[in-house]
Amino acid sequence: MKVKVEFIEMIWDNYQGGSGKPITREMLIEINPLTIISDIEGTIIDKLQEKEIRSNYSTKTFDYTAILSITILPQI
């Protein structure tokens, strides 16, 4: 199944000592259709970390608080 995820990503801008800039992005992510609803958020975070998308620079993990919305798209 496909889900649309809206999240905040920190982009390194290297201006005035590399402060970074938060931007809002959307992405379509394909997940296993047998994934139970309580595991969708964790699966999405894993997929974002695989793509090296970061919500902050202090850790290499994606923080769940940076996810703004998750929409499960209908299958036609």
C-alpha positions in Angstrom: 0.0 0.0 0.0 1.1 3.6 -0.5 1.1 6.3 2.1 1.7 10.0 1.8 3.9 11.4 4.5 4.4 15.0 5.3 7.4 15.7 7.5 10.0 18.3 8.5 13.5 17.7 7.3 16.6 19.5 8.3 18.7 20.6 5.3 22.3 21.6 5.9 22.9 25.1 4.4 26.4 25.8 5.7 25.6 29.5 6.2 27.0 31.3 9.2 28.6 28.2 10.6 26.2 25.6 9.2 23.0 26.3 11.1 20.7 24.1 9.0 17.3 24.9 7.7 14.0 23.1 8.4 11.8 22.5 5.3 8.4 20.7 5.0 8.4 17.9 2.5 6.0 15.3 1.3 6.9 11.8 0.1 5.0 8.7 -1.2 6.2 5.6 0.6 5.4 2.0 -0.4 4.8 -0.3 2.6 3.7 -3.9 3.0 -0.1 -4.1 2.8 -0.2 -6.5 5.7 1.3 -3.9 8.1 -1.0 -3.3 11.0 -2.0 0.2 11.6 -0.1 0.6 14.9 3.2 -0.3 13.1 2.8 2.2 10.2 4.5 5.1 11.9 7.5 2.9 12.9 7.8 1.5 9.4 7.7 5.0 7.9 10.5 6.2 10.3 12.6 3.2 9.3 12.1 4.1 5.6 13.1 7.7 6.1 16.2 6.7 8.0 17.2 4.3 5.2 17.0 7.3 2.8 19.2 9.3 5.3 16.5 11.9 5.9 17.1 13.7 9.2 14.8 15.7 11.5 17.8 17.1 13.4 21.6 17.0 13.3 22.3 15.8 16.9 21.4 12.2 16.0 21.3 10.1 12.9 17.8 8.9 13.6 14.5 10.4 12.4 12.4 11.7 15.3 8.7 10.8 15.2 7.8 14.4 16.3 8.9 15.7 12.8 6.1 13.7 11.1 3.2 16.1 10.4 0.7 13.8 8.8 0.4 10.3 7.4 -2.3 9.6 4.7 -3.1 6.1 3.6 -3.9 6.3 -0.1 -6.7 4.3 -1.6 -5.9 1.5 -4.0 -7.7 1.7 -7.3 
